Amino acid sequence: MKKLMISLMVLIFLSEFIPIQAITGEAYAERPEPAHAKWGRLAMETAKEKYPSAKILDYLHIGREKRQTTDIERFKLWVEDGGKEFGLYIDIEFDSQTDKVVRINTRKTAN
């Protein structure tokens, strides 16, 4: 019984330092990058250009709106600038075929 307890304690101790994949041989695939990821990066770059000293606190992808020849990716960022927090909506319109940006609209929330 004592050997069993010691073996269990050693196994628990080692499991903290050795990934379970090394023991089982299982590997987990990385999640693919979402389609809106590059537009999200552009939204954050746009926010930093408009508010250079701001800190982006949170980020939300609202969704995509499809039009005839363009799509619009919509984001809401929560920003802190000069001690004040506010929401910043960023809409990125781009050509559906070429991904060329047509326009970027930003608007600050009322609060």
Protein Blocks (a to p, Z undefined) as FASTA:
>chain_A
ZZmmmmmmmmmmmmmmmcfklmnopacddddddfklmmmmmmmmmmmmmmmmbccfbdcd
fbdcddfkbccddddddddeehiacdddddddddfklopafbdcddddfZZ
